[in-house]
């Protein structure tokens, strides 16, 4: 039986990460108001929500369908995230053309930060799960 990353553990980490990113965006808006999009807080909020949702899809417990289900859930989450990002980006660019360049640059930077965060977190958790001895090996050492 495979183990999944605990949802609460990930939620806590994504909250901390999002607070740090939000703090950095506020600092950036304060230091460089001419370069910062006024929509920065909404970008961070969007990525917080979409990352939490997509990782919930990946980490939900599917009993008896371990490896294949994880891969399909992961791929599904990537498609949902990509389409949501494109929709959010295009909608904002269509509605607010004056802020298009600043918004698009900020959006891409934050997109990559959250993507790197997800990959690093999944790798760390995967290593942790693989190094934990299972209950069978604890009870039956050979």
N, C-alpha and C positions, 0 to 999 in steps of 0.2 A: 504494500500500500504506500502510495507516495504522500508526501506532506505538502501542504500549501503554505504560502506566506500568510501569517495571521493578518486579517483585515484591520484589526485595531492597531497593530504594530505599524502597518503601512500608513494608515490614516494619520497616526501621530507624526510619522516622519514627513508626510506630505504637508501637514499643517505647519510644521516647523520650517520646512523648505520654502513654502509659500510666504510665510511671514518674513523670512530673510529676503526673498526676492521682492516682496512688496516694499520692504524697508529700503532696499537698494533703488527701486524705481522712484520712491518718494525723494530720496537723496538726489538722484539724477535729475528729477524735475526741479528740485530746489536749486541745484548747482548750475544746471544748463537748461533753463526754461525754454530757450529758443530752439533747442534740439529735441526736446522731449514732447511726445504726443500727449495731449490731455487725456487720452484713453488708456494710459498705462495701467491704472488700477483695475480697469475692466478686463484688460488682457490677462493680468495675473489671476483675477477671479475666474475668468473663462478657463484658463489652463488648470487651475486648482480643481474646478468641478469636472472637467472632461478627463483629467488624469485620474481622479478618484473613481469616476464611473468606469473608465476603461480598465483600470486595474482591479476593480471589483469583479468585472466580467472575467478577467483572467484568473483571479484567485478564488472564485467561488468554489465551493466544495461539490465536485461531481463524483459521487461515490461509485467506484467500480470502473470508471472510465478515465484512467489516469493520464498516460502520456499523450494519446491521440487527442483527447478532449482539451488538454492544456494547449497544445499547438493550435487547434482550431479556435479556441477562445482567444488566444494571443493574436492570431491573424485577424480575427473578427474585430478585436479591440483596436488594432492598428487601422483597419479600414474605417471604422466608426470615427476614430480620432482624426484621421486625415480628411474625411468628408466634412466633419464638423468644423475643422480648422479652415478649410477652403470656403465653406459657407459663411462663417463668421468674418473672415478676411474680405471676401468679395462683397458681402453686405455692407460692411463698414466703408470700404473703399468707394462703393457706389453712392452711399449716403453722405459721405464727407470727403469730397475730393481734395479739399484744401489741405487736409492733414494726411494725405495718402502715403507719401514717401516716409515721413517720420513713423507713422503707424505701421507700415509694412516692415520697416527695419526693426522696430521694437518687437513686433509680432514674431518675426523670424528668430531674433535673438532669444526671446523667452521660450519659443517652441524648442529650440535646440537645448536650452538649459533644462527644461522639463524632460526632454527625451533622454539626455545624458543621465539625469537623475534616475529615471525609470530603469535604464539599462544597468547602471551601477547598483541600484537597489536589488534588482532581480539577480544579478550575478552574486552579490554578497549573500543573499538569502539562499541561493542555490548551493553555494559553497558550504554554508552553515548546515543546510539540510543534508548534504552529502557526507559531511564529517561527523554528524550525530550518529552514534550507534543506535540501531533499531532495538526494539525490546526483545526481539528473538535472539540477537547476538549477545545481548546482556545476560539473558537467562541460560543460553546454551553456548558457552565458550568452547571452541574446539581445540 
